[in-house]
Amino acid sequence: MSAAEIKLEPEWKSLLADEFAKPYMQKLKSFLREQARSGKTLYPAGSDIFNALNLTPFSQVKVVILGQDPYHGPGQAHGLCFSVQDGVPFPPSLRNIFKELQTDCGVPIPESGNLTRWARQGVLLLNAVLTVEQARAASHKGQGWELFTDTVIRKLSERDDPVIFLLWGAFAQSKAAMIRTPPHLIFKTVHPSPLSAHNGWFGSRHFSRANEALERLGKEPVRW
């Protein structure tokens, strides 16, 4: 997998060019090709794998939300963590995200779970693993994507322009050690999954707190 092969937003392509030449990325490319050759259905579609980076250029990132790996059901994943394509029912975690947003900021629960509107405002919706096999959650864990997305986090951490990291759950919080504070800000709470949401997700006010921080930094708040 070479940088030349990848359709990637120019800022990110320049910053990550070296990653595509590394052995782990070549192994990952071979793994994905073998999966496809063997007839397995992979999500998201190839053109959507780097959607989070393509929709949110490096210099425009204001907020980062970290997820684990893509949804593994038909029509759901499109390269943005927690987001689903238009017309797809909300998965439980996304429903809880919208419930907290409604309570926190008075935003009505939307008709669509497509979070592209957030991404276009500078919210990087990054999964640690960018592909998955249909009906097999975390099936591409440990194949190399984590090395790539950790590099994305480190590149953002190297920035002097502050970024707000919203770390939901133990997995996302395990990335905190890579983030320089200051200049960056980290807000932590439990995962919005129904398994943990009542242990601190509801009432965490991450959406309003992120906007208050953005305003203190002289940045435009997110229209959640």
N, C-alpha and C positions, 0 to 999 in steps of 0.2 A: 504494500500500500504506500504509494508515494503522494506527496503533497499535490503534485500535478494532477493526479487522478481525482482528487477530492474537490467537490463543489463546496467551497467554504468561504464565508464572509472574509474579505481581504485582511482586515486587522487580525482576526484570529488565525488566518492562514499563515500570515507572516510570523506571528508569535509561536505557532505550534509546528512550523515546518520541520524542525529537527525531529519532533516526535514521530512523524510518519516514516522516517528512515530507520528508526530503531528496531532491533530484532523482535521485541515484543509485539510491535505493530504488524510486522510481517507475519508472525505466527497467528495473530488475531485475524488477519485477512485470510489466511489459509483455512483457519477454523470456520469462519463464516462462509467461505466458498464451499467447503466440504458439507456443512450443514444444508446449504441450499441445494447442492448436487444430490444429496441423499433424500430430497423431497420434503424436508421439514419446512414448515411455515414459520417465518421469522417476523417479529415486530420490532420497531415500526417499519414501514416501507423504506427501502434504501434511500430514497430522496429525502426522507424525514429524519434520518439518524442524527444529523448534526443540526437539527432545527433550532435547538436552544441557542447555539452559537450564531447561527445565521440570522436569527431574529433580533439578537441583542449583541451588537458589536462591543468589543472590549472597552472602548472609551466611553460607551453609553451605559455600562452596567452601574446601577445604583443600589440594587438589592439582589441578593442571591438566596434562593430557596433550593435546598438540596434534597433530592429523593434518592431511592435505592436502585430500582430497576424498572423498566417499562411495564405497563399493563400487558397481560398476556392473552387477553380475549380479543376476538375479531372486532376490528373497527375502532378500538379504543386508543392505542398508543399513536402519538404523532410527534414524538421527540421532545416533549416538554413534560417535566415531572408533574405529577398529580392531574394533568390536563387530559381531557378526552376530546375526540372530534365531535363536531356538531351533530346533534341528533342521537348521541349515545347516552344511555342512562348514567347518572352520576355513580361512580364507585363510592363505597361508604366513607373513605377518608375525604374525598372531595366534597361530599355532602356535608361533612362536619366542618370542613374549611369554610364553606359558604354560610353555615349556621353561625359560626363564630364571627365571620365578617359582618353578617347582618346585625348581630348583637353589638359588636364593637363599633362599627362605623355607620350603621343604618342602611347598608347596601342591600337592596332586595335580592333574594336568591334568584340568580339569572336563569334564563331558559336553556342556555348552552353551557356546558362545562369546558368549553374551549378557552384556554387562558392565553391565547395569542395576544389578546389586548393588553395583558400585563407585560408580556415579553417585549412588545413594541414600545413600552414606556421605560425600559431599562431594568426589568426584573428577569434575571437569568434563572431559568427553571431547569436546573441541571440534575440529571440522574447520574449516579456513580457508574452504572453500567448502562450502555446505550442500546443494547439489543437483547432480545429474549426469544425463546422458542414458544410457539403457541401452546397454551395450557400447562406450561411448566415454569412456574415462578422461579426466578433466580437461576435459571438454567445456564446463563452465560457468565455467571459470577466466576471470578478468578481466571478469566481468559485473556485479560490484558486491559480491558476498558478502564479499570480502576486506576492504573498507572497513568492513563491519558487524562482522565478527569481530575486526578490529583494535581497534575501539571496545570490544568486550567485554574484550579483553586490557588495554587502557588503563584501563578502569573498575576492573578488579581491581588493576592496578598502583597506582592512586590510594588503595587501601585501606591503612590502617595495620596492620590485622590480617594477619600474614604468611601468604603463600600459597607453596606449593612448586611450581615449574614444572619438569616433566620434558620436556626438549626432545630429541627423538630424530631425528637426521638434520639435514642442512644447512637444509632448508626451515624446520623448527621453530626451529632455532637462529637463523635470520634475524630472528625476532621478539624476540630477547633485548634488543635496544636499547630496546624499549618498556617494559621491566620494571624497576622501581626495586629496586635491591639496595644496602643493606637498605631496607626491612624484609623483602623477599621473598627466597627462595632459588631458585637455578637449578641444576639438575643436567643435564649434557649427555652424550650418547653418540651413537653411530651409530644409524641406523634399523634396526629389527628385521627388515627385508626380508632374504631369503636372499642378496641381492646384497652386503650389508654386514655381516650379523650376526656373522660370524666375525672381523670387524675391530674388535671392541670391545663389541658388544651383549652377547654371552655373557660373564658375569663382571662386568658393569657394576653389578650389585646395586642398581639404582634403587629397587626395591620395599622392601627392608630399610632402605636409606639414607633413603628418604622417611619411613618409619615412625619411625626413630630421631630424625629431625628433628622430626617431629610431637610425639613424646614430650618432647623438649627444650623445645618451645614450650607444653607443658602441654595438648596436644590428643590426642584419642583416635586411636590408630593405625588404619590401614585394614585391614580383614579381606579381604586380597586373595584 
